[in-house]
Amino acid sequence: MSRRVDRDVEIETRNVEERNDSSRVASTLIKYVAYLIIFFGFLYFLIKYVFPMF
């Protein structure tokens, strides 16, 4: 005798939405470009003015 068991199965659904907020991406890009400019400016200062003193 085969007995059928009914089970409650919960199906999990996920809705994945891509966020394309171009203004947020642009502001992050500007921030990191500014960090790079400051970093290379500091390196230039060290190489041009501080290292020749030694």
HELIX and SHEET records of a PDB file:
HELIX    1   1 SER A   22  PHE A   45  1                                  24    
HELIX    2   2 LEU A   46  VAL A   50  3                                   5    
HELIX    3   3 PHE A   51  MET A   53  5                                   3    
END                                                                             
